[in-house]
Amino acid sequence: MRRSTDMDETERSGLKLVGSDGEFGGEANGSCRIKKEDASDVELLDAYSRAVITVVDTVGPAVVGIAVAKRGGGPEMSGAGTGVLIAPDGYVLTNDHVVQGSDQVTVTLQDGVTLPAALVGTDPATDLAVLRAEGAGLPYANLGDSAALRAGQLVIAIGNPLGFQSTVSTGVVSALGRALRSREGRLIENIIQHTAPLNPGNSGGPLVDSRGRVVGINTAIIMAAQGIGFSVPANTARLVVSQLLTHGRVRRGTLGLAAQQLPLNRQLARYYHLQNKFAVEVVAVSERGSAYQAGIRQGDHLVSLNGQIVESVDDVHRILADWPIGKELPVVLLRGTELMHVPVTPVESAG
């Protein structure tokens, strides 16, 4: 039984006990409760939380952990990463560097079931790979349109960082159209830069928008930086998956030459009304390549392909990536002081 003096002291202090169903805006002095004028901000945060929870509940079952074993003639080495199921019959999209050189691959579903998987194909140039897990009727995610992304848009990364399964982090798209070097040195175009925190093990996991669509595949982090992650856009992944399933590899055109960037002679640029500040100098030509067959020679300076200015080897790769193999490609080059138009037909790269 409480003494009356205790009750008096409580009342004099202004203390008011509020249950869990208390409403916004208590009137008691010193009450640590949200004020009525702040309620709208709380409701916005609740809406944000609900959006993230809904996406995670929807897409999470399609996110898998990937474990790989690599023997290579020595002691067995293991590695881990993340992937995302993109079809009910077990097709998994992940990073090439996650499964590169693996002898055995398994995928673990959100419910803990582990399935053996086989490698369908890889594309080191975009750091993407496709696996086929032994299963049917599996949960899967849908690839969205990464071209519709905007800077500042909410994105959610789901993966297995440092072995912690089904970890969620959120952020925003911080930049679009970035370029990132793959491990083989080729430039990956239109990379998505975002702020959703990533750690080792997130590689290959999905970057998802607020409607539950996979808009990117997380591929890299900058270890010395804070809050900078990169993802291969879903539109790139869609093209790569299509070619890997159809051909087992990604078919790319080549001209059969080696080149380097160098400044373009300003007098020649003005004389021929060229917009280039740089040109691509041909330093070697394969005698079995299409460039040699078309008459391109060492020392020529490429200035445009199909009417598009080329100022670097990456520009040449970018145009060839979208150009149909076997279709004649208009090339403009400088040979000495002469401007020449040379049509070349790209052939499929052996690499």
Disulfide bonds with the S-S distance in Angstrom:
none
